[in-house]
Each structure stands twice: as C-alpha cells, then as structure tokens.
Amino acid sequence: MKLLTEQFARADVSLRELQTRADRAGGTRLPRTTCADMLAGRRFPKKAVMVAFLQGCRVPDHQLPAWERAWERVRVNQMPSGYTEDRSVESSNGTPLAVQVMTAPGDTGTARAAGRRRRRAVLLTAVLVPTAAVTLSVLIAQRVTPQRGPSEGVPDHIVGLAHIVSDDGRAFPRGGSSRFTVTVDPANAGVQLIRRLDVGVGLQHATITVNGASAAKWRPLLQDSIYKWRNQTVTLPPNLTTGRRSLTIVNTCVSSSGFNEFLYTVRHMVNGVWSTADTVDIGRHHTASEATHDYRIVGEDWADTQTFAYPPRKEDWSVQ
C-alpha cells in the first residue's frame, strides 16, 4: 500500500480527521481501524473504501478513475478460477473478509460445508490480501498519471516499489529560466548540482550561471519513455564556489524540447569529503522550500505532479 501511504503522508491529516471527513461527506464510512489495517498492508480495501480514503486525502477527482481501474485489475487477477465470492464470511473480530471461496459439489446448505468454506476463506485471506496489496500499489503506480505534464505514461512493468517516486515539479520552454539561491560551506573545494528530471522529454538543454558568471551546462539526455526519472549531475567550477557561502543558480533553457525540474540536491566537498549542503524542492506542493531559496521561474508552461519509475539498476539512476 505504498502509494496509498504516500497520499496519506502528503495529506498530512490524522486517521481521526479522515474518518470525520468521510462522515461529513455522507458516503462510505472510514473507521480508523480499517484505515490503519489498509495502510499497514493487513487488509485489501473494498473499492468504495479506497475511493473514500483518497477523497479524504484530497486526491483530485480526475485521478480517481485510474485508481479504480487499478483496483479492478487487482481484484480480477486475484480471483482464482472456479471461485465465487462469499460475502458472509467474517473474521474472528467480525470484520467481513473480501475473499474468494470455492464451492464444492454437495457443500451448499450444510453446517459442515459452511465450516469448511470458512476455513478455506481464512486460509485464502492470509495469502491473497498481502499479495493484492502489493499488486495494487504497482498497478496504481503504472496507471495513475496526471492529465497533462512534461510527458505521459509509466512503465508496463515495474521491478520494485522503491523505484517508484511521485513528485511535483515545474517546466519552462526555450528562453525561459529558473533561479534559486543555495547555501554551501565557504571552505568547499567543489560543488555539485543534482537535478531530478523527467527524461520522458528528451534532449533538454540549458545553461547554468552562478552568481551571474557562466558556470556549466545541463547536457541533453536521450529520451526514455519507460523509466523516466533520472538524477543529472553537473560539477560547478571551484573558482565560482570556493570562499562563498551563498550561490545564486540560474538555469536558462536553450532547447526546443523545454526544461523540467523537480528537485535539486546541492553537494559540496569539504576536507576531502562530499556531503549534502542544501536541497531545493520544486513544485506547487513545496512552495515553502521555493520561498526559502528565493525560487523564481520565467515562462512557466507546466506545473503538476508525476508518478514515474527509476531504471531497474540503481547505478543507472544518476547521469552526468
């Protein structure tokens, strides 16, 4: 339930508040225990419960159909051939179990048969619920994409949930620019600027200035329409960073494909050791970080959230 957990974290609300929001809406109830079990992966949610949870987390309505389609695919894939749903089965605490129970010839209508069905239901629940929870997270990651953005689509196959990241960012066309100010140790012997970008848009090219002086370039990367996240690194000239505590970075796009940015990590080398000096999180949901770093953008033509995957091998996540 990784992505549901991410939505819950992004909403920054308590389980009690989610329950209250659902009660106010007058639709499907959201008991706190149900949400807690769902987020912990102990319970595969009913579709209505999942939708009510997402609405409580203020997920935009236009994204809900993609979540519902992902839920339906998981539900169908987890339904063994020859099984029919028994909605009367309950767990020891009285909670209905959304499981598939096989109906054997001659079982119907007898107490012994009912007992056998219940035992099979409990066993199947132990197997199906955790599996379905993981599968749902993967399918949602594949299918939930914004209505618009720098690029569209996610992989048809994901190698691991840890490779999936949801992040918001901004983009601007040729001639547009972004600027921000970061803090480094004046004793630095070098500074690296690392940018998370969507390489579903290929050949992004931009120039970089530091405190008004030409410093480096974001070199064009080939398009990857499957694994779209990359962390691109540029090394800034030491003569522009050493002895300075504050660096004002300006990126100016010079490519027809435009330029997108989601997160900047600034690393500096002090006493021969590289470490993180600062981070600038870009996007509508990170305006506090933007304000702290005096972030400005000229010619913005896109701002939204994307859910993509990094490549299967971690060594391929970072590029120069």
N, C-alpha and C positions, 0 to 999 in steps of 0.2 A: 504493500500500500504506500510505496514511497512517494508517488506523486500526490496522493490524497494528503499525506502528511505534509508535503511541501505547501499545498494550498492552505492547510490549517495554520502552518507557521507564518505564511505570508499574510493571512487574515489577522493574525495577532489578537485572537479572541480566546476566551475560555470555553470549555465544554458547556458550562452553565449558560453562557451567553448564546452559544449555538442553539441550545435547547429552547431558550427564550425566543430567539428569532423565529424558529420553526413554529412555536406555539402562536406567535403573533401572526404569522403568515396563514395559519389555519389549515395547513396541508398535512403532510406526513410528519409524525412526531419524531423527535431526535433525542431519545433518552441518553443521558450522559454515559451510561454503561455500554450502550450499543456503540456509540462513537468511539469510546475508549477501546473496545474489543476490535472494532474495524481498523483503527489506526495502528493497533498492535499486531494486526495480521491474524487475530484469532477468529475472526468472523468475516465471511464473504457477504457483503451487503446486498440487500434487495435493491433493485434499480431505483425505486422511489426514495429509499433511504439515502442512497448515494447522491441523487439529484438534490434532495433537501439539504444534505450536508454541503454540497457545492454552492447552492444558493445562499446558505448561511454564511459561507466564506466569501460571498460577493463575487463569485466567478461570473463573468459576463454571460448573458443568456445565449448569445450566438455561439458560444463554445460548448454548451450543454449537449446538443445533439451528437457531437463527436464522442463525448464521454459515454452517452447512452449506447451508441453503436459499438464501442469497445466493450462495454458491459455485456451486450447481447452476444458478441462473438465468443467471449469467455464462457458465458453460460451454455451456449450451444456446444462448444468444444469440450466442456467438462461433463456433458450428459452422455453416459455410457449407452451403447446400443442395447435396446431391449428394456430400458428402464423407464418407469413412469414416476412422476413426482408424487410423493406422499406428503401433503401439507399438514397432516395431523400429527406427525412425529414431533415430539418435544424432547429437549434435553432435560437433565436432572433438575435444572432450575426453572423449568417451564418455558424456556425460550424456543420458538419454532426453529427447526433445522431445515434450511433450504438444501435438501439433498435429494438424490435420485434413488428410489427404492425399487429393486427388481420384484416383479410379481410372478411368482411361480405357480404352475397349474395346481389347482386344488387348495391354494393357500387362502383364497378370499373367504372372509366371513367367519373365521375360526380364531379363537383366542391364541392358540398355539402359533398359527400363522402370523397373527399380529405381532406376537412377541419376536418371532424370527425376523419379521420385517424391521422392527425397531432396532434389533441388534445389528442387522446389516446397515441400517441407516447411520447408527453411531459410528460404525467402522468406516463407512464411506465418508462421513463428515470429516473424520480425522485425516483422511487422505486428500479429499477434494478441496476443502476450504483453504489450507495453506497454499496449495498449488494454484488455485484460482486467484488468490490474492496476488501472487507474483505475476501471473499471466496478465491480469487486468492492468497492473502497473505498466507492463511492457507495451500492451496494446494501446493504452491511453497515450503513452509517450509517442507511439507511432502515429496516432490519429489526431490528437488534439493539436491543431495548428491555428494560428491567428488567421483572420480573414484576409489580411494583407501584410506585407513585410518585405524585407530585402530579398528573401527567397522563400519558396513554399515547399512543403513536403518534408518527411522524415524517413529514415530507413525502413525497409520492409522487414529487416531483421536486425535485432539489437543483441550485442554479445553480453552485455551486463548492465544492470540498472545504474551502477556507479558511473557509467559513461554518458548517462542522460542528464542534461542540465537545462533548466528553464531559467531564462534571464531576459531582462528588458534592456533595450538599447535605443540608439538613435542613428540616423543616416543623413547624408547630405550629398548633393551632386557635384560634378566638376565645377570648380570655382568656389564652392562652399568650404567652410572651415570650422574647426572646433579649437577651443583653447581652455587650459586649466593650469593651475599652479600647484606644485607639489613640494614637499619638504624632504630634504636629504641632509646627511651629515656633512658639514663643510670639510671634514677630513677624508672624504671619499676619494678613492683613486680611480673611480669609474662608476657609471650609472647605466642601467639597462631599463628600457621601457618595454613592457609586455602588454600586448593588446589582445583581448578576446574578440574574435570577429566571426562572421558568418561567411564561409567560403563557398556557400551556395551561389553567392555573387562573386564571380571570378575576376581576376585582373584588376583588383583595387590598387590604386597607386596614389601616394600622397607625399608631399614634402613635409619636413619637420624643422621647426626653428626652436631654439632655446634662448630665452631672454632676448629675442629679436635677431639672433645670429643663426645662419644656416647650419644645421647640425647633421641631418641624416634623411633617409627616405624610407617609407614603407614600400617595399618592393612588391610588384604584382605576384599574386599566387594563382595557380591554376584552379579552376572551379572543381569542387567536389559536391556532386548532387546527392550523395548518400550520407557521408559523415561530414557534417557542415561546420562543427566547431573546430577552431584552431586557436592556439596562443602564439602570436607572432612576436618575435623579439628583435629589437634594434638596440645597438650599443651607441651611446652618445659620446662624443669626443671629450676626453678628460679635461681638456683646457677650457671647456664650457661649463663644467660641473664642479671641479675641484675648488675648494675655498668658498663655495656658495651654499647657502642654507635653503634658498628658495629658487625653484626653477619654473619659469612660465613656458609651457609647451604649446605650440600652435601647429595643428595638422591642417594642411591645405590640399584638397583633392585635385588631382590633375588627370584623372581617368574618366572616360565616358561611362564606366560602369558604376561610378559613385563610390562612396566610402562609408562603411558602417563600423560602429564601436559599441561595445557592451560593458567592458571592464578593463581598466588599466592597473597594472601592478608595477610599482617602481622598486627596483632593487639597486642597492649601492654596495660597493666593495670598500670595507674599512678594515685596516690591519690585515689585509690579505683574505678576508672572509666576506662572501656575498650574503646579504640578508635583505629582507623586505623593509623598505623605508617608508612607503606610502601606498595607498590604493585609492583609486577613483572609480566609484561605481556609477555607471551612466544609466539614465532612463527615468521614466515618469515615476517609478516606484522608489527611486533613490535620489530624490531632489535634495535631501539633507546632505548627502555626500557631494552632490554637484555644487551646492551652495558653499560648503566648507572649502572647496577647491576653486571657487570662483569660475565654475564651468560656464562657458558661453558657446553657442553654436550659431553659425551663419548659414542660411539657406536650407535649413532642415526640411527634408521631404518625407521623412518617415520616423515614427516613434511607436514602439509596441513591444510585446513580449514574444519570444520564440522558444520552442522546445525542440532541441536537436540532440544529436549524439556526437561524441568524440570518436575517433578511429578506434578499432579493436586493440591496437598496441599503444600503450601509453607513451612510448618513445616517439610516436607519430603525432602526439598532441601538440608538441612545440615545434615551431619552424622559424627560420631566420627571414 
